[in-house]
Amino acid sequence: MSKQEKTLTMTVLMTPDMANFSGNVHGGSLLKLLDQVAYACAAKYCKQYVVTAALDQVFFKQHVNVGELVTFYARVNHVGRSSMEVGVKVIAEHLRTYEKRYTTSCYFTMVAIDENGKSVEVPRLELETDEEKRLYAAAEMRKKLRQESLERSRALEMDNGDDC
């Protein structure tokens, strides 16, 4: 599998309809774009439709301004039987000064599905570089932490009887 099929880059101009009351790009607008980028990256990798199963570690490091070009860098970091972790890094660029800022990062778990909505197996991830091996190991750790957190959360729900 070539490196190009594991990665995706998308650039979007931030427009006034994306602004919050402070005049910056609304976090929800960024989340929608992040999900679309993760979808495109995962679907391109596995050549299947995918759905979002989880979103982890969303870090809004800096605000994004209306009028900036925002580039989303996505990469498939880990693959299970039908799931893929896609990491997304966001860089905002001021059009006049060319200043670039690292603004956002997150990790999506996407699951490949068939035409009936059933999960399907995805191609094995071939780790070709030391960086890919490092990203894979970090994804394994996040997967383990996510599973432990889910188990703890379920145990608390059973103890409390709460639904939220």
C-alpha positions in Angstrom: 0.0 0.0 0.0 1.5 3.3 -1.0 1.9 6.2 1.5 -0.6 8.3 -0.5 -3.4 6.0 0.4 -2.7 6.4 4.1 -2.8 10.2 4.1 -5.0 13.0 3.0 -4.6 16.8 2.9 -7.4 19.2 2.5 -7.4 23.0 2.6 -10.5 25.1 3.3 -11.0 28.9 3.5 -12.6 29.9 6.8 -15.7 32.0 5.9 -17.9 34.4 7.9 -20.7 31.8 8.2 -18.3 29.7 10.3 -17.9 32.4 12.9 -18.9 32.3 16.6 -20.0 35.4 18.6 -16.3 36.3 19.2 -15.7 36.4 15.4 -13.5 33.4 15.4 -14.3 30.1 13.7 -16.8 28.1 15.8 -15.4 24.9 17.3 -18.4 23.1 15.9 -17.6 24.2 12.3 -14.1 22.8 12.8 -15.4 19.6 14.3 -17.6 19.1 11.2 -14.7 19.6 8.9 -12.5 17.3 11.0 -15.1 14.6 10.7 -15.3 15.0 6.9 -11.5 14.9 6.6 -11.3 11.7 8.8 -14.1 10.2 6.7 -12.3 10.9 3.4 -9.0 9.6 4.7 -10.4 6.4 6.1 -12.7 5.7 3.1 -9.8 6.4 0.7 -7.6 3.9 2.6 -10.1 1.0 2.8 -12.1 1.8 -0.4 -15.4 1.4 1.6 -18.0 3.7 3.2 -17.1 4.4 6.9 -18.8 5.7 9.9 -17.5 7.6 12.9 -17.3 5.4 16.0 -15.3 7.7 18.4 -13.5 11.0 18.6 -10.6 11.3 21.1 -8.3 14.0 22.4 -9.7 17.0 20.5 -7.3 19.8 21.4 -8.1 23.3 20.3 -4.6 24.8 20.9 -5.3 28.2 19.3 -8.4 29.9 17.8 -8.9 30.0 14.0 -9.7 33.3 12.4 -12.3 33.9 9.7 -10.3 34.6 6.4 -7.5 32.1 7.2 -6.7 29.1 5.0 -6.9 26.0 7.2 -5.1 22.8 6.1 -6.1 19.5 7.6 -3.4 16.8 7.5 -4.9 13.3 8.1 -3.2 9.9 8.4 -4.4 6.4 9.1 -2.3 5.5 12.2 -3.8 2.2 13.2 -6.0 -0.5 11.7 -8.1 -3.2 13.5 -10.4 -5.7 11.8 -12.9 -3.1 10.6 -11.8 0.0 12.4 -9.1 2.6 11.7 -7.7 5.4 13.8 -7.2 8.6 11.8 -5.1 11.3 13.3 -5.8 14.9 12.1 -3.6 17.9 12.6 -4.8 21.4 11.6 -2.6 24.3 10.5 -4.1 27.8 10.0 -2.4 30.2 7.6 -2.9 34.0 7.4 -3.3 34.9 3.7 -1.4 38.2 3.9 1.5 37.4 6.3 1.8 33.7 5.4 2.1 33.0 9.2 1.2 29.4 10.0 -0.1 28.2 13.3 -0.7 24.7 14.6 -4.3 25.1 16.0 -6.0 21.7 16.4 -5.4 18.0 16.7 -7.6 14.9 17.3 -8.1 11.2 16.7 -11.1 9.6 15.0 -12.0 6.0 15.1 -13.7 5.1 11.8 -15.4 1.8 11.0 -15.8 0.4 7.5 -19.3 -0.7 6.6 -20.9 -2.5 3.7 -24.1 -1.5 1.9 -26.2 -3.1 4.7 -24.4 -1.1 7.4 -22.5 -4.2 8.7 -18.8 -3.8 9.5 -16.3 -5.2 7.0 -12.7 -6.1 7.2 -10.2 -3.4 6.1 -6.7 -3.9 4.6 -3.9 -4.4 7.0 -1.7 -1.4 7.7 1.8 -1.7 6.4 4.2 0.2 8.5 7.0 1.5 6.3 8.8 4.1 8.4 9.9 4.7 11.9 7.4 7.5 12.2 4.5 5.2 11.1 5.7 2.6 13.7 5.7 5.3 16.4 2.2 6.6 15.4 0.9 3.0 15.4 2.3 2.3 18.9 0.7 5.6 20.2 -2.6 4.6 18.6 -2.4 1.2 20.4 -2.0 3.0 23.7 -5.0 5.3 22.9 -7.1 2.3 22.0 -6.3 0.6 25.3 -7.0 3.7 27.3 -10.3 4.2 25.4 -11.4 0.6 26.2 -10.5 1.0 29.9 -12.3 4.3 30.1 -15.4 2.8 28.4 -15.4 -0.1 30.9 -15.1 2.2 33.9 -17.9 4.4 32.5 -20.2 1.4 32.0 -19.4 0.2 35.6 -20.4 3.7 36.9 -23.6 3.7 34.9 -24.5 0.3 36.3 -23.8 1.6 39.9 -25.7 4.8 39.5 -28.5 3.8 37.1 -27.8 7.1 35.2 -28.1 7.3 31.5 -25.8 10.3 31.0 
